[in-house]
Amino acid sequence: MRNWKWVVLGSAWLAAVGSGLSAMFVYETTPGVVSASHDQWPDGTALERDPRCPTVVMFVHPHCPCSRASLHELLVLASRRDQEIKPIVVFLKPRRFEANWEKTDLWKTASSIPGAICVADVDGRETARFDARVSGETLMYGPAGKLLFHGGITASRGHEGDNAGRSAIESLLEGNPIAFRQTPVFGCSLRDRSGSRP
């Protein structure tokens, strides 16, 4: 009789572990919902586009752990393409939160990216102007302001390494055609401003 109890308990434990792993896999591989991207650099933005090289803009929630991988991928890209792109990292900053709320370790990581400009986006004005919705959402514009790429530069939530988004940007910089100009974005929502955490 005791053996059956252990079998039942063991089966329940395995089912719980399997359910947890399945839920984690779904979470890691489910992208955020993004909008249809604008074809041109938006009017009225305070961000400065470089007229000499492509400008890469990444939108980040400063408390999104998934965005650490996105910033690392941007670091890899900018290190390989030093002076070939102008990286801008826009950090969401709701006005009601304390000073320097946005200056987390993610800000420090972004500051280490070669040539990067970090921007505190008070009340999400720039985030709204570019219609960015997911932390890690990345847009690359050509020198004339035409949108060349829109999407994420990680393969899944919080995972670093080779991915379709970074490869697409590198191909565009090399002047090669790409099969797609948009990739999924894996990160926390930039739209829910009710709390300090995503």
Z-matrix of the N, CA and C atoms (Angstrom, degrees):
N
C 1 1.455
C 2 1.537 1 111.58
N 3 1.375 2 113.84 1 -41.00
C 4 1.456 3 117.63 2 179.95
C 5 1.529 4 111.76 3 -63.45
N 6 1.339 5 115.90 4 -36.49
C 7 1.463 6 119.36 5 179.12
C 8 1.523 7 110.97 6 -60.04
N 9 1.331 8 117.81 7 -38.77
C 10 1.459 9 120.99 8 179.75
C 11 1.531 10 110.85 9 -65.05
N 12 1.342 11 115.77 10 -37.27
C 13 1.458 12 118.60 11 178.04
C 14 1.525 13 110.83 12 -61.85
N 15 1.341 14 116.39 13 -42.46
C 16 1.466 15 119.78 14 178.91
C 17 1.528 16 111.04 15 -65.67
N 18 1.310 17 116.24 16 -37.35
C 19 1.472 18 120.71 17 178.11
C 20 1.523 19 109.95 18 -63.29
N 21 1.338 20 115.46 19 -45.18
C 22 1.468 21 119.86 20 179.82
C 23 1.529 22 110.68 21 -64.66
N 24 1.336 23 117.19 22 -45.94
C 25 1.460 24 120.83 23 178.61
C 26 1.529 25 111.87 24 -62.32
N 27 1.336 26 115.21 25 -42.69
C 28 1.466 27 119.54 26 178.31
C 29 1.517 28 111.94 27 -63.03
N 30 1.315 29 116.20 28 -41.62
C 31 1.469 30 120.44 29 179.04
C 32 1.523 31 110.99 30 -64.21
N 33 1.339 32 116.18 31 -41.66
C 34 1.469 33 120.47 32 179.30
C 35 1.528 34 110.49 33 -64.44
N 36 1.337 35 116.20 34 -40.96
C 37 1.463 36 120.19 35 179.44
C 38 1.529 37 111.00 36 -63.86
N 39 1.347 38 116.48 37 -44.81
C 40 1.468 39 120.76 38 178.87
C 41 1.528 40 111.35 39 -62.28
N 42 1.338 41 116.11 40 -39.59
C 43 1.467 42 120.17 41 178.82
C 44 1.523 43 110.67 42 -64.28
N 45 1.344 44 116.72 43 -41.04
C 46 1.464 45 120.94 44 179.50
C 47 1.532 46 111.03 45 -65.37
N 48 1.329 47 116.08 46 -43.91
C 49 1.470 48 120.48 47 178.71
C 50 1.527 49 109.94 48 -62.87
N 51 1.335 50 116.35 49 -44.94
C 52 1.464 51 120.53 50 179.23
C 53 1.514 52 112.29 51 -61.46
N 54 1.324 53 116.23 52 -40.80
C 55 1.460 54 120.99 53 178.62
C 56 1.523 55 110.64 54 -64.81
N 57 1.335 56 116.21 55 -42.27
C 58 1.462 57 120.19 56 178.77
C 59 1.521 58 112.53 57 -64.14
N 60 1.315 59 116.83 58 -43.69
C 61 1.471 60 120.82 59 178.63
C 62 1.523 61 111.38 60 -64.33
N 63 1.321 62 115.62 61 -39.18
C 64 1.469 63 120.45 62 178.75
C 65 1.523 64 110.51 63 -63.72
N 66 1.348 65 116.43 64 -44.57
C 67 1.462 66 120.54 65 179.58
C 68 1.531 67 110.66 66 -63.58
N 69 1.346 68 116.85 67 -39.98
C 70 1.458 69 120.83 68 178.70
C 71 1.531 70 110.74 69 -64.32
N 72 1.321 71 117.37 70 -41.06
C 73 1.464 72 121.24 71 179.39
C 74 1.528 73 110.67 72 -63.21
N 75 1.333 74 115.84 73 -44.76
C 76 1.471 75 120.00 74 179.30
C 77 1.524 76 110.07 75 -61.53
N 78 1.338 77 117.18 76 -43.47
C 79 1.467 78 121.43 77 179.71
C 80 1.527 79 111.16 78 -61.71
N 81 1.326 80 117.08 79 -45.57
C 82 1.467 81 121.38 80 -177.03
C 83 1.520 82 112.81 81 -67.67
N 84 1.327 83 117.13 82 -28.46
C 85 1.465 84 119.75 83 -173.68
C 86 1.528 85 113.83 84 -107.32
N 87 1.337 86 117.02 85 6.89
C 88 1.467 87 120.04 86 177.41
C 89 1.519 88 109.27 87 -97.81
N 90 1.338 89 117.66 88 115.81
C 91 1.465 90 119.41 89 -178.85
C 92 1.520 91 112.00 90 -75.87
N 93 1.337 92 115.44 91 162.12
C 94 1.453 93 120.77 92 173.83
C 95 1.521 94 110.35 93 -76.87
N 96 1.319 95 115.34 94 166.20
C 97 1.467 96 121.03 95 -179.70
C 98 1.526 97 108.57 96 -92.06
N 99 1.328 98 115.81 97 120.31
C 100 1.465 99 120.75 98 178.92
C 101 1.525 100 109.41 99 -109.96
N 102 1.325 101 115.41 100 164.00
C 103 1.464 102 120.16 101 179.44
C 104 1.525 103 109.63 102 -90.87
N 105 1.315 104 114.67 103 169.67
C 106 1.468 105 119.16 104 170.81
C 107 1.522 106 106.35 105 -67.62
N 108 1.307 107 116.84 106 130.34
C 109 1.458 108 120.02 107 -173.62
C 110 1.528 109 111.91 108 -80.27
N 111 1.335 110 114.70 109 151.32
C 112 1.460 111 120.87 110 175.20
C 113 1.527 112 108.87 111 -74.92
N 114 1.316 113 116.04 112 145.16
C 115 1.470 114 119.57 113 -177.80
C 116 1.520 115 113.24 114 -79.54
N 117 1.326 116 116.34 115 -18.35
C 118 1.459 117 120.16 116 -176.16
C 119 1.527 118 110.90 117 -128.70
N 120 1.332 119 115.36 118 156.25
C 121 1.464 120 121.84 119 173.93
C 122 1.526 121 107.78 120 -54.16
N 123 1.334 122 118.36 121 127.18
C 124 1.467 123 119.85 122 -173.62
C 125 1.526 124 114.28 123 -67.48
N 126 1.327 125 115.24 124 145.88
C 127 1.463 126 121.20 125 175.77
C 128 1.521 127 109.45 126 -71.57
N 129 1.319 128 115.92 127 149.48
C 130 1.452 129 120.98 128 172.45
C 131 1.514 130 115.71 129 82.55
N 132 1.323 131 118.04 130 -1.80
C 133 1.461 132 119.50 131 -179.97
C 134 1.519 133 111.25 132 -73.56
N 135 1.340 134 115.40 133 145.51
C 136 1.465 135 120.24 134 175.41
C 137 1.528 136 111.34 135 -85.93
N 138 1.330 137 117.19 136 -9.33
C 139 1.460 138 120.55 137 177.41
C 140 1.519 139 109.12 138 -72.10
N 141 1.322 140 116.28 139 143.86
C 142 1.461 141 120.38 140 -177.07
C 143 1.520 142 111.01 141 -104.85
N 144 1.322 143 115.11 142 118.48
C 145 1.455 144 121.53 143 177.23
C 146 1.520 145 109.10 144 -82.42
N 147 1.331 146 116.68 145 142.13
C 148 1.467 147 121.44 146 178.70
C 149 1.526 148 108.70 147 -84.53
N 150 1.334 149 119.32 148 122.40
C 151 1.468 150 121.26 149 -179.56
C 152 1.526 151 113.19 150 -79.31
N 153 1.354 152 116.71 151 -1.75
C 154 1.468 153 119.56 152 -176.76
C 155 1.519 154 113.59 153 -105.41
N 156 1.330 155 116.43 154 -21.08
C 157 1.465 156 119.84 155 -177.59
C 158 1.528 157 109.02 156 -150.86
N 159 1.333 158 118.26 157 166.20
C 160 1.469 159 119.85 158 178.48
C 161 1.530 160 112.15 159 -61.52
N 162 1.318 161 115.28 160 143.50
C 163 1.461 162 122.93 161 175.97
C 164 1.527 163 107.97 162 -107.04
N 165 1.323 164 115.85 163 125.71
C 166 1.463 165 121.82 164 179.62
C 167 1.524 166 107.95 165 -108.68
N 168 1.331 167 116.58 166 118.37
C 169 1.461 168 122.01 167 -177.86
C 170 1.529 169 108.40 168 -111.61
N 171 1.335 170 116.23 169 124.31
C 172 1.468 171 121.21 170 175.67
C 173 1.525 172 108.56 171 -116.55
N 174 1.333 173 115.87 172 134.03
C 175 1.463 174 121.87 173 178.24
C 176 1.521 175 108.97 174 -103.29
N 177 1.342 176 116.21 175 131.93
C 178 1.466 177 121.09 176 -172.11
C 179 1.526 178 111.28 177 -134.55
N 180 1.326 179 115.85 178 136.01
C 181 1.464 180 121.08 179 165.80
C 182 1.527 181 105.29 180 -86.80
N 183 1.337 182 118.76 181 122.30
C 184 1.467 183 120.36 182 -172.31
C 185 1.526 184 115.19 183 -66.15
N 186 1.341 185 117.27 184 -9.80
C 187 1.461 186 120.28 185 -179.99
C 188 1.534 187 111.15 186 -115.52
N 189 1.319 188 117.11 187 19.93
C 190 1.466 189 121.72 188 179.26
C 191 1.532 190 109.58 189 -94.04
N 192 1.336 191 118.43 190 110.39
C 193 1.466 192 119.68 191 -178.51
C 194 1.527 193 113.19 192 -64.73
N 195 1.333 194 116.91 193 -25.16
C 196 1.470 195 120.34 194 179.91
C 197 1.526 196 111.61 195 -65.25
N 198 1.340 197 116.36 196 -27.31
C 199 1.465 198 120.31 197 -173.17
C 200 1.518 199 113.63 198 -76.13
N 201 1.325 200 116.94 199 -10.86
C 202 1.467 201 119.77 200 176.22
C 203 1.539 202 109.50 201 -58.62
N 204 1.340 203 116.03 202 -43.55
C 205 1.470 204 120.60 203 179.89
C 206 1.529 205 110.81 204 -66.86
N 207 1.343 206 116.97 205 -39.59
C 208 1.472 207 120.17 206 179.08
C 209 1.523 208 110.79 207 -61.70
N 210 1.329 209 116.41 208 -43.93
C 211 1.462 210 120.19 209 179.09
C 212 1.530 211 111.47 210 -65.84
N 213 1.330 212 116.30 211 -36.91
C 214 1.469 213 118.92 212 177.42
C 215 1.527 214 110.21 213 -63.68
N 216 1.327 215 116.99 214 -39.98
C 217 1.469 216 120.02 215 178.63
C 218 1.530 217 110.86 216 -65.71
N 219 1.332 218 116.76 217 -37.39
C 220 1.465 219 119.58 218 176.23
C 221 1.529 220 110.19 219 -66.55
N 222 1.320 221 116.91 220 -36.87
C 223 1.466 222 121.40 221 175.44
C 224 1.524 223 110.83 222 -61.01
N 225 1.323 224 117.08 223 -45.43
C 226 1.471 225 121.18 224 177.82
C 227 1.527 226 110.29 225 -60.36
N 228 1.329 227 115.54 226 -46.77
C 229 1.466 228 120.93 227 -179.03
C 230 1.530 229 111.27 228 -61.12
N 231 1.340 230 116.55 229 -48.72
C 232 1.471 231 120.47 230 -178.04
C 233 1.525 232 111.61 231 -67.45
N 234 1.323 233 117.86 232 -33.51
C 235 1.468 234 121.05 233 178.95
C 236 1.526 235 110.67 234 -67.52
N 237 1.322 236 116.00 235 -38.30
C 238 1.474 237 119.92 236 178.83
C 239 1.520 238 111.75 237 -75.06
N 240 1.340 239 115.79 238 -28.78
C 241 1.469 240 121.46 239 -173.60
C 242 1.520 241 111.33 240 -117.63
N 243 1.325 242 116.72 241 38.83
C 244 1.456 243 121.82 242 -178.05
C 245 1.524 244 110.71 243 -52.28
N 246 1.329 245 115.80 244 125.96
C 247 1.465 246 124.95 245 179.76
C 248 1.526 247 113.31 246 71.72
N 249 1.331 248 118.15 247 2.29
C 250 1.469 249 120.30 248 174.92
C 251 1.522 250 111.32 249 -93.05
N 252 1.336 251 116.43 250 -16.72
C 253 1.454 252 121.35 251 177.05
C 254 1.526 253 109.02 252 -136.77
N 255 1.334 254 115.74 253 158.01
C 256 1.458 255 121.04 254 172.34
C 257 1.529 256 106.84 255 -112.01
N 258 1.344 257 118.09 256 107.10
C 259 1.461 258 120.13 257 179.13
C 260 1.538 259 111.66 258 -85.83
N 261 1.327 260 115.52 259 134.11
C 262 1.466 261 121.93 260 173.12
C 263 1.524 262 106.80 261 -125.67
N 264 1.327 263 117.08 262 127.00
C 265 1.463 264 121.30 263 178.48
C 266 1.527 265 107.81 264 -113.22
N 267 1.325 266 116.08 265 117.69
C 268 1.458 267 122.96 266 -175.15
C 269 1.529 268 108.98 267 -103.12
N 270 1.332 269 116.57 268 116.61
C 271 1.463 270 122.20 269 -178.69
C 272 1.525 271 110.43 270 -100.79
N 273 1.315 272 116.09 271 123.60
C 274 1.458 273 121.45 272 176.82
C 275 1.530 274 110.00 273 -60.69
N 276 1.341 275 117.53 274 134.65
C 277 1.461 276 122.10 275 -179.86
C 278 1.528 277 109.65 276 -143.48
N 279 1.353 278 117.38 277 89.37
C 280 1.468 279 118.65 278 174.43
C 281 1.533 280 110.06 279 -59.65
N 282 1.327 281 116.87 280 137.02
C 283 1.466 282 122.18 281 -174.25
C 284 1.529 283 112.70 282 -60.31
N 285 1.352 284 116.61 283 -32.67
C 286 1.474 285 118.77 284 -172.63
C 287 1.529 286 113.66 285 -73.00
N 288 1.331 287 117.78 286 -11.56
C 289 1.455 288 119.27 287 -179.94
C 290 1.524 289 110.78 288 -86.52
N 291 1.322 290 114.91 289 158.90
C 292 1.460 291 120.99 290 -173.69
C 293 1.542 292 111.81 291 -63.24
N 294 1.316 293 113.84 292 163.20
C 295 1.469 294 120.29 293 178.06
C 296 1.523 295 109.79 294 -58.43
N 297 1.312 296 115.36 295 140.93
C 298 1.470 297 123.83 296 178.53
C 299 1.535 298 113.87 297 67.00
N 300 1.333 299 118.10 298 15.15
C 301 1.465 300 122.63 299 176.34
C 302 1.537 301 110.81 300 -55.28
N 303 1.325 302 115.51 301 -34.52
C 304 1.464 303 120.82 302 -177.00
C 305 1.525 304 112.88 303 -81.67
N 306 1.329 305 117.86 304 -11.88
C 307 1.474 306 120.41 305 -173.87
C 308 1.525 307 111.13 306 -90.26
N 309 1.315 308 114.58 307 66.91
C 310 1.461 309 122.87 308 178.52
C 311 1.526 310 109.23 309 -88.38
N 312 1.322 311 116.53 310 -171.37
C 313 1.470 312 120.00 311 176.04
C 314 1.527 313 111.04 312 -63.18
N 315 1.343 314 117.47 313 -23.69
C 316 1.463 315 119.70 314 177.45
C 317 1.530 316 110.56 315 -67.53
N 318 1.319 317 116.60 316 -36.98
C 319 1.476 318 120.48 317 176.17
C 320 1.524 319 109.29 318 -62.29
N 321 1.331 320 116.09 319 -43.10
C 322 1.469 321 120.34 320 179.24
C 323 1.523 322 110.32 321 -61.78
N 324 1.331 323 117.39 322 -42.26
C 325 1.469 324 121.06 323 177.62
C 326 1.519 325 110.20 324 -61.52
N 327 1.338 326 116.32 325 -47.01
C 328 1.472 327 120.17 326 -179.40
C 329 1.519 328 111.55 327 -61.65
N 330 1.333 329 116.23 328 -36.07
C 331 1.471 330 120.74 329 179.85
C 332 1.525 331 112.46 330 -65.84
N 333 1.338 332 116.84 331 -21.57
C 334 1.469 333 120.59 332 -179.71
C 335 1.528 334 112.75 333 -86.26
N 336 1.322 335 117.01 334 -5.83
C 337 1.472 336 120.52 335 179.83
C 338 1.524 337 109.07 336 -73.83
N 339 1.327 338 118.53 337 127.95
C 340 1.470 339 120.65 338 -177.43
C 341 1.527 340 112.35 339 -55.10
N 342 1.333 341 115.82 340 124.07
C 343 1.459 342 122.14 341 176.35
C 344 1.517 343 115.33 342 76.06
N 345 1.332 344 117.92 343 2.94
C 346 1.464 345 119.91 344 -174.19
C 347 1.517 346 112.42 345 -75.17
N 348 1.326 347 115.04 346 144.57
C 349 1.452 348 123.00 347 172.44
C 350 1.521 349 106.83 348 -112.02
N 351 1.342 350 116.73 349 125.74
C 352 1.462 351 121.36 350 178.19
C 353 1.523 352 108.52 351 -100.32
N 354 1.324 353 115.49 352 134.35
C 355 1.462 354 121.61 353 -175.75
C 356 1.525 355 109.52 354 -126.31
N 357 1.344 356 116.30 355 129.36
C 358 1.467 357 121.00 356 171.94
C 359 1.522 358 106.99 357 -86.48
N 360 1.317 359 116.27 358 115.22
C 361 1.467 360 122.08 359 -174.98
C 362 1.534 361 109.31 360 -94.49
N 363 1.334 362 115.31 361 88.38
C 364 1.465 363 121.08 362 -175.92
C 365 1.524 364 110.61 363 -64.42
N 366 1.329 365 115.19 364 124.34
C 367 1.466 366 123.96 365 -177.97
C 368 1.524 367 113.43 366 60.37
N 369 1.320 368 117.17 367 16.50
C 370 1.463 369 120.49 368 173.81
C 371 1.516 370 115.35 369 67.74
N 372 1.328 371 116.84 370 29.56
C 373 1.469 372 119.39 371 -178.24
C 374 1.528 373 112.16 372 -62.71
N 375 1.333 374 116.76 373 -47.10
C 376 1.466 375 119.65 374 -179.75
C 377 1.532 376 110.66 375 -70.41
N 378 1.326 377 115.41 376 -37.65
C 379 1.465 378 119.84 377 177.55
C 380 1.523 379 109.82 378 -56.77
N 381 1.336 380 116.37 379 -43.71
C 382 1.463 381 121.11 380 178.85
C 383 1.526 382 111.47 381 -70.32
N 384 1.329 383 116.79 382 -39.60
C 385 1.466 384 120.18 383 -177.98
C 386 1.535 385 111.13 384 -62.94
N 387 1.331 386 116.95 385 -37.51
C 388 1.463 387 120.84 386 177.69
C 389 1.536 388 111.31 387 -88.81
N 390 1.337 389 116.40 388 -2.93
C 391 1.464 390 123.99 389 -179.51
C 392 1.528 391 111.65 390 57.40
N 393 1.335 392 116.05 391 39.04
C 394 1.465 393 120.85 392 176.52
C 395 1.523 394 108.85 393 -79.12
N 396 1.322 395 116.92 394 140.28
C 397 1.461 396 120.74 395 -174.59
C 398 1.522 397 114.48 396 -127.32
N 399 1.337 398 116.82 397 -16.15
C 400 1.464 399 120.17 398 -174.58
C 401 1.525 400 109.46 399 -129.88
N 402 1.335 401 115.94 400 134.49
C 403 1.460 402 119.83 401 178.16
C 404 1.529 403 109.79 402 -62.47
N 405 1.322 404 115.33 403 130.24
C 406 1.462 405 121.21 404 -175.14
C 407 1.516 406 112.68 405 98.60
N 408 1.333 407 116.77 406 -5.48
C 409 1.471 408 120.67 407 179.03
C 410 1.525 409 109.12 408 -62.44
N 411 1.316 410 116.23 409 129.71
C 412 1.461 411 122.55 410 -170.93
C 413 1.519 412 110.38 411 -126.79
N 414 1.315 413 116.29 412 133.55
C 415 1.463 414 121.78 413 178.30
C 416 1.520 415 108.97 414 -127.40
N 417 1.322 416 117.02 415 134.43
C 418 1.461 417 121.06 416 176.13
C 419 1.525 418 108.72 417 -116.23
N 420 1.337 419 115.07 418 125.56
C 421 1.460 420 122.03 419 179.20
C 422 1.521 421 109.19 420 -113.26
N 423 1.321 422 115.68 421 141.81
C 424 1.453 423 120.42 422 176.26
C 425 1.521 424 110.49 423 -73.52
N 426 1.335 425 117.58 424 170.94
C 427 1.467 426 121.51 425 -178.39
C 428 1.528 427 113.61 426 -56.36
N 429 1.326 428 117.26 427 -28.92
C 430 1.469 429 120.38 428 -179.92
C 431 1.529 430 112.20 429 -88.30
N 432 1.335 431 117.44 430 -0.74
C 433 1.454 432 120.52 431 177.27
C 434 1.512 433 115.67 432 96.55
N 435 1.330 434 117.30 433 6.43
C 436 1.461 435 119.84 434 178.65
C 437 1.529 436 110.08 435 -81.76
N 438 1.342 437 116.33 436 135.06
C 439 1.456 438 120.22 437 177.97
C 440 1.528 439 109.73 438 -70.11
N 441 1.329 440 116.32 439 126.05
C 442 1.460 441 121.49 440 -178.98
C 443 1.528 442 112.09 441 -107.01
N 444 1.327 443 116.92 442 -29.62
C 445 1.469 444 121.21 443 -177.38
C 446 1.520 445 109.60 444 -151.76
N 447 1.356 446 115.34 445 145.91
C 448 1.468 447 121.70 446 178.06
C 449 1.519 448 107.93 447 -146.38
N 450 1.321 449 117.15 448 123.37
C 451 1.461 450 118.35 449 176.72
C 452 1.505 451 112.87 450 158.53
N 453 1.331 452 114.88 451 -157.86
C 454 1.452 453 121.74 452 179.81
C 455 1.516 454 110.63 453 -103.65
N 456 1.327 455 115.48 454 158.67
C 457 1.467 456 119.33 455 178.71
C 458 1.528 457 110.63 456 -122.31
N 459 1.338 458 115.45 457 34.25
C 460 1.462 459 121.89 458 167.92
C 461 1.524 460 107.65 459 -130.95
N 462 1.333 461 116.18 460 156.84
C 463 1.462 462 120.43 461 -178.04
C 464 1.524 463 112.09 462 -81.48
N 465 1.323 464 116.43 463 -24.10
C 466 1.466 465 121.75 464 176.33
C 467 1.524 466 107.70 465 -160.45
N 468 1.313 467 117.40 466 -179.42
C 469 1.458 468 121.99 467 -173.97
C 470 1.534 469 111.55 468 -66.21
N 471 1.337 470 116.18 469 116.29
C 472 1.458 471 121.10 470 174.82
C 473 1.514 472 115.71 471 75.30
N 474 1.343 473 118.01 472 13.97
C 475 1.464 474 120.64 473 -177.13
C 476 1.524 475 111.08 474 -110.53
N 477 1.318 476 115.48 475 125.62
C 478 1.456 477 121.60 476 177.14
C 479 1.529 478 109.71 477 -89.35
N 480 1.333 479 115.67 478 162.96
C 481 1.463 480 120.69 479 177.18
C 482 1.513 481 111.82 480 124.49
N 483 1.325 482 116.01 481 179.36
C 484 1.455 483 121.19 482 -178.17
C 485 1.516 484 110.32 483 -52.46
N 486 1.332 485 116.23 484 138.59
C 487 1.456 486 120.61 485 -179.69
C 488 1.522 487 110.09 486 -156.13
N 489 1.323 488 115.63 487 161.09
C 490 1.464 489 121.34 488 -174.60
C 491 1.524 490 112.60 489 -65.61
N 492 1.334 491 117.59 490 -35.54
C 493 1.460 492 120.42 491 -178.09
C 494 1.516 493 112.67 492 -66.18
N 495 1.325 494 116.18 493 -50.26
C 496 1.467 495 119.25 494 179.16
C 497 1.523 496 110.70 495 -63.70
N 498 1.338 497 116.67 496 -39.30
C 499 1.471 498 120.32 497 178.82
C 500 1.526 499 110.97 498 -62.95
N 501 1.336 500 116.77 499 -38.53
C 502 1.470 501 120.37 500 179.50
C 503 1.521 502 110.66 501 -64.09
N 504 1.339 503 116.53 502 -44.74
C 505 1.463 504 119.95 503 179.30
C 506 1.528 505 110.75 504 -63.19
N 507 1.330 506 117.08 505 -43.26
C 508 1.466 507 120.14 506 179.34
C 509 1.528 508 111.27 507 -63.30
N 510 1.322 509 116.79 508 -39.77
C 511 1.468 510 120.38 509 178.00
C 512 1.523 511 111.06 510 -63.48
N 513 1.331 512 116.78 511 -42.46
C 514 1.465 513 120.53 512 178.48
C 515 1.525 514 110.63 513 -62.28
N 516 1.327 515 116.93 514 -40.38
C 517 1.462 516 120.44 515 179.94
C 518 1.525 517 112.12 516 -66.96
N 519 1.327 518 115.61 517 -27.29
C 520 1.466 519 120.40 518 177.69
C 521 1.523 520 112.07 519 -86.02
N 522 1.349 521 115.77 520 -2.02
C 523 1.463 522 120.13 521 179.14
C 524 1.514 523 113.84 522 80.82
N 525 1.318 524 116.78 523 17.11
C 526 1.466 525 120.84 524 -179.64
C 527 1.526 526 110.62 525 -95.02
N 528 1.338 527 117.12 526 149.10
C 529 1.469 528 119.47 527 176.63
C 530 1.528 529 110.27 528 -70.25
N 531 1.329 530 116.27 529 152.74
C 532 1.457 531 120.61 530 177.25
C 533 1.523 532 109.46 531 -124.25
N 534 1.332 533 115.26 532 152.60
C 535 1.463 534 120.44 533 -176.27
C 536 1.520 535 112.02 534 -75.33
N 537 1.331 536 117.87 535 -26.61
C 538 1.457 537 121.66 536 -178.19
C 539 1.513 538 109.40 537 -148.55
N 540 1.317 539 116.72 538 150.61
C 541 1.460 540 121.62 539 -178.75
C 542 1.523 541 112.17 540 -111.66
N 543 1.339 542 116.68 541 5.07
C 544 1.457 543 120.03 542 177.76
C 545 1.518 544 109.47 543 -138.27
N 546 1.337 545 115.81 544 136.50
C 547 1.458 546 121.93 545 178.40
C 548 1.532 547 108.90 546 -127.39
N 549 1.337 548 117.77 547 159.65
C 550 1.471 549 120.10 548 178.45
C 551 1.530 550 111.15 549 -64.66
N 552 1.332 551 115.33 550 150.68
C 553 1.463 552 121.74 551 178.42
C 554 1.527 553 108.32 552 -112.93
N 555 1.324 554 116.35 553 124.18
C 556 1.463 555 121.50 554 -179.17
C 557 1.520 556 108.98 555 -108.49
N 558 1.325 557 116.82 556 103.87
C 559 1.456 558 121.05 557 -179.23
C 560 1.506 559 111.17 558 -174.43
N 561 1.319 560 115.47 559 -179.28
C 562 1.468 561 122.37 560 -179.06
C 563 1.530 562 110.34 561 -81.08
N 564 1.308 563 115.57 562 158.47
C 565 1.459 564 121.17 563 -179.27
C 566 1.527 565 111.38 564 -69.18
N 567 1.328 566 115.68 565 140.91
C 568 1.465 567 121.82 566 173.07
C 569 1.523 568 110.93 567 -97.08
N 570 1.326 569 116.67 568 -3.01
C 571 1.464 570 121.09 569 -173.20
C 572 1.512 571 114.41 570 -90.41
N 573 1.318 572 118.38 571 -25.61
C 574 1.456 573 120.92 572 -178.47
C 575 1.526 574 109.48 573 -86.42
N 576 1.297 575 116.30 574 101.96
C 577 1.469 576 120.11 575 -177.62
C 578 1.542 577 111.74 576 -102.94
N 579 1.331 578 116.45 577 18.61
C 580 1.462 579 119.39 578 -177.48
C 581 1.528 580 112.85 579 -76.97
N 582 1.338 581 116.43 580 -21.09
C 583 1.457 582 119.63 581 -177.81
C 584 1.499 583 111.36 582 -133.94
N 585 1.323 584 115.99 583 169.94
C 586 1.464 585 120.26 584 -177.51
C 587 1.520 586 111.70 585 -82.33
N 588 1.329 587 116.69 586 -13.20
C 589 1.459 588 119.59 587 -179.88
C 590 1.521 589 109.91 588 -119.97
N 591 1.338 590 116.22 589 148.13
C 592 1.461 591 119.29 590 -179.52
C 593 1.522 592 112.05 591 -69.57
